[in-house]
Amino acid sequence: MPKVKALQCALALEISSVTCPGVVLKDKEDIYLSICVFGQYKKTQCVPATFPLVFNARMVFEKVFPDAVDPGDVVTQLEWYLSCSG
């Protein structure tokens, strides 16, 4: 049986801190970031709701493109996805 080839795209996202000068959060409950990439949802740990929000988080999102035979195919599929989700 022939080996099936596929391309994989990985995104490593590092979030150290979030600042917003002049903004005071009314709700003092802990806060987190929720991020969606490639249809995968991940969230950071909760941190106190005072700026700067210090997350020091690293997330890795991966997607396999089984029908892609070259990187241009992946680009086309990602562009189509972005045009449909925007």
Contacts in CASP RR format, 6 or more apart in sequence:
PFRMAT RR
TARGET T0000
AUTHOR 0000-0000-0000
METHOD contacts of the structure
MODEL  1
MPKVKALQCALALEISSVTCPGVVLKDKEDIYLSICVFGQYKKTQCVPAT
FPLVFNARMVFEKVFPDAVDPGDVVTQLEWYLSCSG
4 66 0 8 1.000
5 69 0 8 1.000
6 64 0 8 1.000
6 65 0 8 1.000
6 66 0 8 1.000
6 67 0 8 1.000
6 68 0 8 1.000
7 64 0 8 1.000
7 65 0 8 1.000
7 68 0 8 1.000
7 69 0 8 1.000
7 70 0 8 1.000
7 71 0 8 1.000
7 73 0 8 1.000
7 74 0 8 1.000
8 62 0 8 1.000
8 63 0 8 1.000
8 64 0 8 1.000
8 65 0 8 1.000
9 38 0 8 1.000
9 62 0 8 1.000
9 63 0 8 1.000
9 65 0 8 1.000
9 74 0 8 1.000
9 78 0 8 1.000
10 60 0 8 1.000
10 61 0 8 1.000
10 62 0 8 1.000
11 37 0 8 1.000
11 38 0 8 1.000
11 60 0 8 1.000
11 61 0 8 1.000
11 62 0 8 1.000
12 58 0 8 1.000
12 59 0 8 1.000
12 60 0 8 1.000
13 35 0 8 1.000
13 37 0 8 1.000
13 58 0 8 1.000
13 59 0 8 1.000
13 60 0 8 1.000
13 61 0 8 1.000
14 57 0 8 1.000
14 58 0 8 1.000
15 33 0 8 1.000
15 44 0 8 1.000
15 55 0 8 1.000
15 56 0 8 1.000
15 57 0 8 1.000
15 58 0 8 1.000
15 59 0 8 1.000
16 54 0 8 1.000
16 55 0 8 1.000
16 56 0 8 1.000
17 52 0 8 1.000
17 53 0 8 1.000
17 54 0 8 1.000
17 55 0 8 1.000
17 56 0 8 1.000
18 33 0 8 1.000
18 51 0 8 1.000
18 52 0 8 1.000
18 53 0 8 1.000
18 55 0 8 1.000
19 51 0 8 1.000
19 52 0 8 1.000
19 53 0 8 1.000
20 51 0 8 1.000
21 51 0 8 1.000
23 51 0 8 1.000
25 31 0 8 1.000
25 49 0 8 1.000
25 50 0 8 1.000
25 51 0 8 1.000
27 49 0 8 1.000
28 49 0 8 1.000
29 49 0 8 1.000
30 46 0 8 1.000
30 47 0 8 1.000
30 48 0 8 1.000
30 49 0 8 1.000
31 46 0 8 1.000
31 47 0 8 1.000
31 48 0 8 1.000
31 49 0 8 1.000
31 53 0 8 1.000
32 43 0 8 1.000
32 44 0 8 1.000
32 45 0 8 1.000
32 46 0 8 1.000
32 47 0 8 1.000
33 43 0 8 1.000
33 44 0 8 1.000
33 55 0 8 1.000
33 57 0 8 1.000
34 41 0 8 1.000
34 42 0 8 1.000
34 43 0 8 1.000
35 41 0 8 1.000
35 42 0 8 1.000
35 43 0 8 1.000
35 44 0 8 1.000
35 59 0 8 1.000
37 61 0 8 1.000
38 61 0 8 1.000
38 62 0 8 1.000
38 63 0 8 1.000
40 61 0 8 1.000
40 63 0 8 1.000
42 59 0 8 1.000
42 61 0 8 1.000
44 55 0 8 1.000
44 57 0 8 1.000
44 59 0 8 1.000
45 55 0 8 1.000
45 57 0 8 1.000
47 53 0 8 1.000
47 54 0 8 1.000
47 55 0 8 1.000
65 73 0 8 1.000
65 74 0 8 1.000
65 77 0 8 1.000
67 73 0 8 1.000
68 74 0 8 1.000
68 77 0 8 1.000
END
